[in-house]
Amino acid sequence: IDAQKAGTELVIIATDKAGNVSESTTVVIRDVTAPEKPVVNEVTDKDTTVTGQAEAGSKVEVKVNGTVIGTGTAGEDGQYEVTMDVQRAGTELVIIATDKAGNVSETTTVVIRDVTAPEKPVVNEVTDKDTTVTGQAEAGSKVEVKVNGSVIGTGTAGEDGQYKVTIDVQKAGTELVIIATDKAG
């Protein structure tokens, strides 16, 4: 026979050489096919849901480090939405779909994207004799010092968030603008 869809009912009858027909036996095709791995839309460090596409009616689980942090069910159109707590940028989510027959899909892995700007940098006092600007910013962020829109120095905040940017001595009253840009831009 050709492969049949899960849930299809087959009726089997035997007829002997003399033409005698047996009673029928009914068999329902069992689903042993795993669903396709879920499609997952982008997830950011501000999102409280994971959305995407999976086999219609399948249970969708979202895991972090092997722990389920949210579950949902794909609708008839295959769309799903799983509620979760906000996750930190860089966190790896593993998404799995399980169909009604208990078949489990391959996993889809997504990494939480950083869309949160760093806090504004803390700047220590700068005098008309200083050749550095120091302070605190998001760890690993690029720190720029500008005067009248032009960059006069750049540096990188260390793992502890401390930064030191070398600049030329500035006249008293000069306005310095300090901006931190994180690794995600």
C-alpha positions as CSV (number, residue, x, y, z in Angstrom):
1,I,0.0,0.0,0.0
2,D,1.0,3.6,-0.3
3,A,2.0,5.3,3.0
4,Q,-1.1,6.5,4.8
5,K,-1.7,9.5,7.0
6,A,-1.7,8.8,10.8
7,G,-5.3,8.3,12.0
8,T,-6.4,6.7,8.7
9,E,-8.6,3.7,9.3
10,L,-7.8,0.5,7.2
11,V,-10.3,-2.3,6.9
12,I,-8.7,-5.7,6.2
13,I,-10.8,-8.6,4.7
14,A,-9.6,-12.0,3.7
15,T,-11.2,-14.0,0.9
16,D,-10.4,-17.7,0.5
17,K,-10.1,-19.6,-2.9
18,A,-13.7,-20.6,-2.6
19,G,-14.8,-16.9,-2.4
20,N,-15.7,-17.0,1.3
21,V,-15.2,-13.6,2.9
22,S,-13.9,-13.2,6.5
23,E,-15.2,-10.7,9.0
24,S,-13.3,-7.4,8.7
25,T,-10.5,-6.2,10.9
26,T,-10.0,-2.5,11.4
27,V,-6.6,-1.0,12.0
28,V,-5.9,2.7,12.6
29,I,-2.6,4.0,11.2
30,R,-0.4,4.9,14.2
31,D,1.6,8.2,14.1
32,V,5.3,7.4,14.5
33,T,6.6,10.4,12.6
34,A,8.3,13.1,14.7
35,P,7.1,16.7,13.9
36,E,9.4,19.0,12.0
37,K,11.6,21.0,14.4
38,P,9.9,24.2,15.5
39,V,10.5,27.5,13.7
40,V,11.3,30.2,16.2
41,N,11.0,34.0,15.7
42,E,13.7,36.2,17.1
43,V,13.7,36.5,20.9
44,T,15.2,39.6,22.6
45,D,16.2,40.4,26.2
46,K,12.9,42.4,26.5
47,D,10.5,39.6,25.3
48,T,8.2,37.6,27.6
49,T,7.1,35.2,24.9
50,V,8.6,32.9,22.4
51,T,6.6,32.6,19.1
52,G,6.8,30.6,15.9
53,Q,5.5,27.7,13.9
54,A,5.2,24.0,14.8
55,E,3.1,21.1,13.9
56,A,-0.6,21.9,14.5
57,G,-1.8,20.7,17.9
58,S,1.7,19.9,19.1
59,K,2.9,20.8,22.6
60,V,5.8,23.3,22.5
61,E,8.4,23.5,25.3
62,V,11.0,26.2,25.9
63,K,14.0,25.1,28.0
64,V,17.0,26.8,29.4
65,N,19.9,24.5,30.6
66,G,17.5,21.5,30.5
67,T,14.8,23.2,32.6
68,V,11.4,23.9,31.1
69,I,10.6,27.6,31.5
70,G,7.4,27.7,29.5
71,T,5.0,25.5,27.5
72,G,2.3,26.1,24.9
73,T,0.3,24.5,22.2
74,A,0.5,25.2,18.5
75,G,-2.9,26.2,17.1
76,E,-4.6,24.7,14.0
77,D,-2.5,27.1,11.9
78,G,0.7,25.9,13.6
79,Q,1.3,29.2,15.3
80,Y,2.4,29.0,18.9
81,E,3.1,31.5,21.7
82,V,4.9,30.4,24.9
83,T,5.0,32.8,27.9
84,M,8.2,33.0,29.9
85,D,10.1,35.4,32.1
86,V,12.5,37.9,30.5
87,Q,15.8,36.2,29.8
88,R,19.3,37.7,29.8
89,A,21.0,38.5,26.5
90,G,23.1,35.6,25.4
91,T,20.9,33.0,27.1
92,E,20.4,29.9,24.9
93,L,16.8,28.7,24.5
94,V,16.0,25.2,23.3
95,I,12.6,24.7,21.7
96,I,11.0,21.3,21.2
97,A,7.6,20.2,19.8
98,T,5.8,17.0,20.8
99,D,2.9,15.8,18.7
100,K,-0.3,14.3,20.1
101,A,1.1,10.8,19.6
102,G,4.1,11.6,21.8
103,N,6.7,11.9,18.9
104,V,9.3,14.5,19.7
105,S,10.9,16.9,17.2
106,E,14.5,17.8,16.8
107,T,15.4,20.8,18.9
108,T,15.7,24.4,17.7
109,T,18.1,26.6,19.5
110,V,18.0,30.4,19.6
111,V,20.1,32.8,21.5
112,I,18.5,35.8,23.3
113,R,19.5,38.9,21.4
114,D,20.6,42.0,23.3
115,V,18.5,45.0,22.4
116,T,19.0,46.9,25.7
117,A,21.2,50.0,25.7
118,P,23.8,50.2,28.5
119,E,23.2,52.6,31.4
120,K,24.8,56.0,30.7
121,P,28.4,56.0,31.8
122,V,29.5,57.4,35.2
123,V,32.3,59.9,34.7
124,N,34.8,61.0,37.3
125,E,35.7,64.7,37.5
126,V,37.8,66.0,34.6
127,T,40.0,69.1,35.0
128,D,41.7,71.4,32.6
129,K,45.0,69.5,33.4
130,D,43.7,65.9,32.8
131,T,44.7,63.8,29.8
132,T,42.3,61.0,30.7
133,V,38.6,60.5,31.3
134,T,37.8,57.7,33.7
135,G,34.7,56.2,35.1
136,Q,32.3,53.3,35.1
137,A,30.3,51.8,32.1
138,E,28.8,48.5,31.1
139,A,31.6,45.8,31.1
140,G,33.1,45.4,27.7
141,S,31.4,48.4,26.2
142,K,33.2,50.9,23.9
143,V,33.4,54.3,25.5
144,E,33.7,57.4,23.3
145,V,34.6,60.9,24.5
146,K,33.3,63.7,22.1
147,V,33.6,67.4,21.9
148,N,31.2,69.3,19.6
149,G,30.2,66.0,18.0
150,S,33.8,64.9,17.2
151,V,35.4,61.9,18.9
152,I,38.5,62.9,20.8
153,G,39.2,59.6,22.5
154,T,37.9,56.0,22.7
155,G,38.5,53.1,25.2
156,T,36.9,49.9,26.4
157,A,35.4,49.3,29.8
158,G,37.0,46.3,31.5
159,E,35.3,43.3,33.1
160,D,34.8,45.4,36.2
161,G,33.2,48.2,34.1
162,Q,36.1,50.6,34.7
163,Y,37.3,52.6,31.7
164,K,40.1,55.0,31.0
165,V,40.1,57.1,27.8
166,T,43.2,59.2,26.8
167,I,42.4,62.7,25.6
168,D,44.3,65.9,24.9
169,V,44.1,68.5,27.7
170,Q,40.9,70.5,27.2
171,K,40.2,74.1,28.1
172,A,38.2,74.8,31.2
173,G,34.5,75.0,30.4
174,T,34.8,72.5,27.5
175,E,31.7,70.2,27.4
176,L,32.7,66.5,27.1
177,V,30.0,64.0,25.9
178,I,30.7,60.4,27.0
179,I,28.8,57.5,25.3
180,A,29.0,53.8,25.9
181,T,28.1,51.3,23.2
182,D,27.7,47.7,24.2
183,K,29.0,44.7,22.2
184,A,25.5,44.3,20.5
185,G,25.7,47.8,19.2
